[in-house]
Amino acid sequence: MWEKEQLGSSLLSEKIPIDPMIETSIPIEEDEDKILKTAHVIIVPPLKLHNNTTPSTSNNNDNNNGMSSPLLINGNPNCNDNINDENNEKPLNISNINNNNHHTSNYKENNNQTTFPFQKKKNSTKHRKVPRLVSKNGECLIQPVNLPNAKEIILKNWFHLIIEYSWRSILTVFAGGFLISWVFFGSIYYLIVFLNGDLKEQNERKACIANIQSFYGAFLFSLESQHTIGYGFRYMTENCPIAHFVLCIQLVVGVFLQTMLAGIVVAKVLRPKKRKQEMRFSQFAVIGPVHDHDHRPALMIRLADIQHRLYLAESHVRLYMACTKTNKKGEKELIGVKDMNVGYDSGWDRVLLLWPIIVRHVIDEESPLYGMTQETMKEQDFELIMTVEGIVEATGMTFQARTSFLPDEINWGQRFQNLVVYNEEKSTYQVDYSRFECTEHADDVKIDPIPEIVEEDDEHPLLHNVSGFT
């Protein structure tokens, strides 16, 4: 017992240089009260409090030279810059650091990722098999089964499906289409000269196609004719009308093939898929007051367009709630989709994406989130699906970007920090994207409870409101 106590005290007092937020393990027994009971611990460096003091631990000032390590909020060490500014007189509440399950427990995972916006952060729920309708990157995860005439439906829409393929596949189809046409008509020309006997005798009065002595010569004649190269060494005579008819067909097929394949490449280039990938959504939604002067609770999601040279026109956002429930057979089924108001009447849904914005859904009597608490929300089966649509000014193409949020991806009592600040030295406004996911603690959010609603067999309590559709 005495040796274990001495071991525990030495671990707490020994000067060990550590990096911020080091995750380690200490081999001790659980039944000892005088030593740390947790074998898996995270060593946190001293935090700089409002009164410029640090928690009292032995020899902290020696190891840190009087400087405190950055506070970790949302896995980003830059998120503490504006927490204790001159205008905020509230002391830092260390307990708020762990309000969200991703702030500290996922530090090691977030620390290995590149800061936004150069690389997307990994989905925090990727390691869990949580059923979703739409992935975080906007991909629809619904799988159709027992679809009648599935192959026929695919073949009817082959043009748009080819556009969805990768560039490697597109270039393969482009080159393969021409090569197949050259070989096909070259084979026909070779068959014509073979049946006419041109390979045996080189008599210009009897030859259908002059100077073709092998299949390779027929292939070259096909290529030269389809693309109107016409070197003049291989040419047709008047002795074979069938060869003239084949040539006419080849020219028509060549024009159609060239137009179709070139159209696929152009459509692939103009397709705004890359533009859609330049839209960024916050990984978590937050619930807090609308702003300092409006304390109504609101669901908030940050949205940004990181492309600052190609602007969008007529951009607007939509927010939906997809509700599911478990039926009597124990199967989870989708029962409806709810349109959530993000400012249709006031014009908040029509956004200007010149800088990062915050999309707000006010939680009032008409909101499907009305009456929920932080505890009851985690027990609900729903998924929030957010879409943003816009028109690319350079091409006029319309795109739609999507993402989704589960109940455990909604943080209560938080609000996003401001990103746009004015730099007096450069006399310009600047956007700090390294703080894109940063949130700060807000006042307690209270949503008035609603009377209990008797559920019917074919309805769901989240769909009992007057706004939107089901």
C-alpha positions in Angstrom: 0.0 0.0 0.0 2.8 2.4 1.0 4.6 1.7 -2.3 1.5 2.4 -4.4 0.9 5.7 -2.5 4.5 6.8 -3.1 4.1 5.8 -6.8 0.9 7.9 -7.1 2.4 11.0 -5.4 5.5 10.8 -7.6 3.4 10.7 -10.7 1.7 13.9 -9.6 4.7 15.8 -8.5 7.5 14.7 -10.9 8.5 17.3 -13.5 7.6 15.6 -16.8 7.6 17.7 -19.9 4.3 17.0 -21.7 2.6 18.2 -24.8 -0.9 19.6 -24.7 -3.6 16.9 -24.2 -1.4 13.8 -24.0 -3.4 10.6 -23.7 -1.7 8.0 -21.5 -2.3 5.0 -19.3 -1.2 4.4 -15.7 -1.1 0.7 -14.4 -2.8 1.0 -11.0 -5.6 -0.9 -9.2 -9.1 0.2 -9.0 -9.6 -0.4 -5.2 -7.1 2.3 -4.1 -8.6 5.6 -3.1 -5.5 7.5 -2.6 -4.2 7.1 -6.1 -6.0 8.0 -9.4 -8.6 5.4 -10.0 -8.7 5.9 -13.8 -6.2 3.9 -15.7 -6.9 5.7 -18.9 -6.4 9.4 -18.4 -5.8 12.6 -20.4 -3.2 15.0 -19.1 -4.4 18.6 -19.6 -1.9 21.4 -19.3 -2.7 24.4 -17.2 -5.6 26.5 -18.5 -5.4 30.3 -18.6 -8.3 31.6 -16.5 -9.9 35.0 -16.6 -7.8 36.3 -13.7 -4.6 35.1 -15.4 -4.0 32.4 -12.9 -3.5 28.7 -13.4 -4.8 25.7 -11.4 -2.4 25.1 -8.5 -0.2 22.1 -9.2 3.3 21.6 -8.2 6.0 23.0 -10.5 3.6 24.1 -13.2 5.3 27.5 -13.7 8.7 25.9 -14.1 7.5 23.6 -17.0 5.4 26.2 -18.8 7.6 29.3 -18.1 4.5 31.3 -17.0 2.7 30.7 -20.3 -0.6 28.7 -20.5 -1.4 26.2 -23.2 -4.3 26.9 -25.6 -7.8 25.8 -24.5 -9.3 23.1 -26.7 -12.8 23.9 -28.0 -14.2 21.6 -30.7 -10.8 20.0 -31.2 -9.4 23.3 -32.5 -6.7 25.1 -30.4 -7.5 28.4 -32.1 -11.1 28.5 -30.7 -10.1 30.2 -27.4 -9.0 33.5 -28.9 -12.2 35.4 -28.2 -13.5 33.5 -25.2 -12.1 35.8 -22.6 -11.8 39.1 -24.4 -12.1 42.5 -22.8 -15.8 42.7 -23.3 -16.5 39.3 -21.7 -16.5 39.6 -18.0 -17.6 36.0 -17.3 -14.9 33.7 -16.0 -14.1 30.6 -18.0 -16.1 27.6 -16.9 -13.8 24.6 -17.4 -16.7 22.2 -17.0 -18.1 23.6 -20.3 -15.3 22.1 -22.2 -16.8 18.6 -22.0 -20.4 19.7 -22.8 -20.0 18.2 -26.2 -18.8 14.7 -26.6 -16.4 15.6 -29.4 -14.5 18.4 -27.6 -12.0 16.3 -25.7 -12.6 12.6 -26.4 -12.0 13.1 -30.1 -9.0 15.3 -29.8 -6.6 12.7 -30.9 -8.6 12.1 -34.0 -9.1 15.7 -34.8 -5.5 16.6 -34.1 -4.4 14.4 -37.0 -6.6 16.2 -39.5 -5.7 19.2 -41.6 -7.4 22.5 -40.5 -10.5 23.5 -42.5 -11.0 24.3 -45.3 -8.0 22.5 -46.8 -9.3 19.1 -45.9 -12.7 17.9 -44.7 -12.9 16.6 -41.2 -13.8 13.0 -40.7 -17.3 12.2 -39.7 -17.4 11.8 -35.9 -20.0 9.1 -36.2 -18.2 7.1 -38.8 -17.0 4.5 -36.3 -20.6 3.9 -35.2 -23.1 2.2 -37.3 -25.8 4.8 -37.0 -28.5 4.5 -39.7 -28.7 7.6 -41.8 -30.7 8.7 -44.9 -28.1 11.2 -46.1 -24.4 11.1 -45.3 -22.4 14.1 -44.1 -21.0 14.7 -47.6 -24.5 14.7 -49.1 -24.7 11.2 -50.6 -28.1 9.5 -50.4 -27.7 6.2 -48.5 -31.1 4.8 -49.4 -30.8 1.5 -51.4 -33.6 0.5 -53.8 -34.5 -3.1 -53.8 -36.9 -5.1 -55.9 -37.1 -2.3 -58.5 -39.0 -3.5 -61.6 -37.2 -3.0 -64.9 -34.1 -1.7 -63.2 -31.8 -2.3 -66.2 -34.3 -0.8 -68.6 -34.4 2.4 -66.5 -30.6 2.6 -66.5 -30.3 2.2 -70.3 -32.9 4.9 -71.0 -30.9 7.4 -69.0 -27.4 6.3 -70.2 -26.2 9.8 -71.2 -26.6 11.2 -67.7 -25.1 8.1 -66.1 -22.0 8.3 -68.3 -21.5 11.9 -67.1 -21.5 10.7 -63.5 -18.6 8.4 -64.2 -15.0 9.4 -63.4 -12.7 11.2 -65.9 -10.8 8.0 -66.5 -14.0 6.2 -67.6 -15.1 9.2 -69.7 -11.8 9.3 -71.6 -11.8 5.5 -72.0 -15.3 5.7 -73.6 -14.2 8.7 -75.7 -11.2 6.9 -77.1 -12.9 3.5 -77.3 -15.8 4.8 -79.2 -13.7 6.1 -82.1 -11.4 3.1 -82.1 -14.4 0.7 -82.3 -15.8 2.7 -85.3 -12.5 2.7 -87.1 -12.1 -1.1 -86.7 -15.7 -1.9 -87.5 -15.8 0.0 -90.8 -12.2 -1.1 -91.6 -13.3 -4.7 -91.3 -16.2 -4.0 -93.7 -13.9 -2.4 -96.2 -11.4 -5.3 -95.9 -14.3 -7.8 -96.5 -15.4 -5.9 -99.6 -11.9 -5.8 -101.2 -11.5 -9.5 -100.2 -14.7 -10.6 -101.9 -13.9 -8.5 -105.0 -10.5 -10.0 -105.4 -8.6 -6.8 -105.0 -6.0 -8.6 -102.8 -4.9 -10.8 -105.7 -4.9 -8.5 -108.6 -4.1 -4.8 -108.6 -6.1 -3.8 -111.6 -7.5 -0.2 -111.2 -10.4 -1.0 -113.5 -11.7 -3.8 -111.2 -10.5 -2.7 -107.8 -13.2 -1.3 -105.4 -10.7 0.5 -103.2 -7.2 1.1 -104.6 -4.0 0.3 -102.8 -5.5 -1.8 -100.0 -3.4 -5.0 -99.6 -4.1 -5.9 -96.0 -6.4 -5.4 -93.1 -4.1 -2.6 -91.8 -4.5 -0.8 -95.0 -8.3 -1.1 -94.7 -8.1 0.3 -91.2 -6.1 3.3 -92.3 -8.6 4.0 -95.1 -11.4 3.9 -92.6 -9.7 6.4 -90.3 -8.8 8.7 -93.1 -12.3 8.7 -94.6 -14.1 9.2 -91.2 -12.1 12.2 -90.3 -11.8 13.6 -93.9 -8.0 13.3 -93.8 -7.8 12.0 -97.4 -4.1 11.5 -98.2 -5.0 10.3 -101.7 -3.0 7.1 -101.8 -6.0 4.9 -100.9 -9.2 5.9 -102.7 -12.5 4.5 -104.0 -13.3 3.7 -107.6 -16.6 3.6 -109.5 -16.6 -0.2 -109.7 -18.2 -1.0 -106.2 -21.4 0.9 -105.3 -21.6 -1.1 -102.1 -18.4 0.5 -100.9 -19.9 4.0 -101.6 -22.9 3.1 -99.5 -20.8 1.9 -96.6 -18.8 5.2 -96.8 -21.9 7.3 -96.5 -23.0 5.3 -93.4 -19.6 5.7 -91.9 -19.6 9.5 -92.4 -23.0 9.8 -90.7 -22.0 7.6 -87.8 -18.7 9.5 -87.4 -20.5 12.9 -87.2 -23.0 11.5 -84.7 -20.3 9.8 -82.6 -18.0 12.8 -82.6 -20.9 15.1 -81.5 -22.1 12.7 -78.8 -18.7 12.0 -77.3 -17.7 15.7 -77.4 -21.0 16.6 -75.8 -20.3 14.1 -73.0 -16.9 15.7 -72.3 -18.2 19.2 -72.5 -21.1 18.3 -70.1 -18.6 16.7 -67.8 -16.5 19.9 -67.8 -19.4 22.2 -67.2 -21.0 20.0 -64.5 -20.9 21.9 -61.2 -19.9 18.9 -59.1 -16.6 20.5 -58.0 -18.5 23.7 -57.3 -20.8 21.7 -55.0 -17.8 20.3 -53.1 -16.7 23.8 -52.3 -19.7 24.3 -50.1 -18.9 23.7 -46.4 -21.3 22.8 -43.6 -20.5 22.8 -39.9 -20.0 19.2 -38.6 -22.4 20.0 -35.7 -25.5 22.1 -35.3 -26.1 24.1 -32.2 -29.1 25.4 -30.3 -28.8 28.8 -28.6 -30.3 32.2 -28.7 -30.8 33.9 -32.1 -28.5 36.7 -31.1 -27.7 38.9 -28.2 -30.8 41.0 -28.5 -33.2 38.1 -29.4 -33.2 35.3 -26.8 -35.5 33.0 -28.7 -34.1 29.5 -29.0 -32.9 28.7 -32.5 -31.2 25.8 -34.3 -28.1 27.1 -36.1 -25.9 25.6 -38.8 -22.9 27.4 -40.3 -22.6 27.4 -44.0 -19.7 28.8 -46.2 -18.6 29.0 -49.8 -14.8 28.7 -49.8 -14.5 29.6 -53.5 -14.0 33.4 -53.4 -13.5 34.0 -57.1 -16.6 32.2 -58.6 -19.7 33.6 -57.1 -23.2 32.1 -56.8 -26.5 33.6 -57.9 -29.9 32.9 -56.5 -28.6 30.8 -53.6 -31.1 29.6 -51.0 -31.2 27.0 -48.3 -33.8 24.4 -47.2 -34.0 22.4 -44.0 -36.0 19.2 -43.6 -36.7 16.8 -40.8 -37.0 13.1 -41.7 -38.8 11.2 -38.9 -38.6 7.4 -38.4 -40.2 5.1 -35.9 -40.2 1.4 -35.0 -43.4 -0.4 -36.0 -45.1 -3.3 -34.3 -42.9 -5.8 -36.2 -39.7 -4.2 -34.7 -38.7 -2.6 -38.0 -37.6 1.0 -38.3 -39.5 2.8 -41.0 -39.6 6.3 -42.5 -42.9 7.9 -41.7 -42.6 11.4 -43.1 -40.5 14.4 -44.0 -41.1 17.8 -42.4 -40.2 21.2 -44.0 -38.6 23.3 -41.3 -38.9 27.1 -41.6 -35.5 28.8 -42.1 -37.0 32.2 -42.9 -39.2 31.8 -45.9 -41.4 34.7 -44.9 -38.6 37.1 -43.9 -36.2 36.1 -46.7 -33.6 34.4 -44.5 -33.6 31.4 -46.8 -32.2 33.5 -49.7 -28.6 33.8 -48.6 -25.6 35.8 -49.8 -22.6 33.5 -49.6 -19.8 36.1 -50.0 -18.7 35.1 -46.5 -19.7 32.4 -44.0 -23.2 32.7 -42.7 -25.3 31.0 -40.0 -28.7 29.5 -41.0 -31.2 29.8 -38.2 -34.4 27.9 -37.5 -36.4 29.6 -34.7 -37.8 27.0 -32.4 -41.4 28.3 -31.8 -44.8 26.8 -31.6 -44.7 25.8 -35.3 -41.3 24.1 -35.1 -41.1 20.3 -34.9 -38.4 20.8 -32.2 -40.8 22.7 -30.0 -41.2 21.2 -26.5 -38.0 19.1 -26.7 -35.2 19.2 -24.1 -31.6 18.2 -24.4 -32.4 14.8 -22.9 -35.6 14.1 -24.9 -34.0 15.1 -28.2 -31.4 12.3 -27.8 -34.2 9.8 -27.6 -36.0 10.9 -30.8 -35.6 9.2 -34.1 -35.2 11.9 -36.7 -32.6 13.3 -39.1 -32.2 16.9 -40.2 -31.3 17.2 -43.9 -30.0 20.6 -45.1 -29.7 21.6 -48.7 -28.2 24.6 -50.4 -28.9 25.4 -54.1 -27.3 28.0 -56.3 -26.5 28.9 -59.9 -22.9 29.2 -61.0 -22.5 32.6 -62.6 -19.8 31.4 -65.1 -21.8 28.5 -66.6 -25.4 29.1 -65.5 -25.5 25.5 -64.1 -27.6 24.8 -61.0 -26.2 22.6 -58.2 -27.4 21.3 -54.8 -25.2 20.5 -51.8 -26.5 18.4 -48.9 -25.6 17.3 -45.4 -27.5 15.8 -42.5 -27.5 16.0 -38.7 -28.5 13.3 -36.2 -29.8 14.1 -32.7 -26.4 13.5 -31.1 -24.9 16.0 -33.6 -26.9 18.9 -32.1 -25.2 20.7 -29.3 -27.2 22.6 -26.7 -26.3 25.9 -25.1 -23.7 26.8 -27.8 -23.4 29.4 -30.5 -20.9 29.9 -33.3 -18.1 32.3 -32.9 -17.6 35.2 -35.3 -15.3 34.6 -38.2 -15.3 38.0 -40.1 -13.1 40.6 -38.4 -11.7 43.9 -39.7 -7.9 44.1 -40.0 -6.9 47.7 -39.4 -3.4 47.2 -40.7 -4.5 46.0 -44.1 -7.8 48.0 -44.1 -9.8 45.0 -45.1 -12.2 42.4 -43.6 -10.7 38.9 -43.1 -12.4 35.5 -42.6 -10.5 33.1 -40.3 -11.6 29.7 -41.5 -9.6 27.9 -38.8 -12.4 28.9 -36.4 -15.1 27.5 -38.6 -16.2 24.8 -36.1 -15.5 27.0 -33.0 -18.4 27.5 -30.7 -18.8 29.4 -27.4 -21.0 28.8 -24.4 -24.4 30.6 -24.5 -27.0 31.2 -21.8 -29.2 28.4 -20.8 -31.7 27.6 -23.6 -35.2 26.9 -22.4 -38.0 25.7 -24.6 -41.5 25.7 -23.2 -43.0 22.2 -23.0 -46.1 21.4 -24.9 -49.1 19.4 -23.8 -48.8 15.7 -24.3 -50.3 14.5 -27.6 -51.9 11.1 -27.8 -50.2 9.2 -30.6 -52.1 7.4 -33.2 -51.0 4.3 -34.9 -50.3 6.0 -38.2 -48.8 9.3 -37.0 -45.8 10.6 -35.3 -45.6 13.3 -32.6 -42.9 15.2 -34.5 -45.3 15.7 -37.3 -48.0 17.4 -35.2 -47.6 21.0 -36.2 -49.1 23.3 -38.7 -46.0 24.3 -40.8 -44.6 22.5 -43.7 -45.7 19.2 -45.2 -45.4 15.5 -44.5 
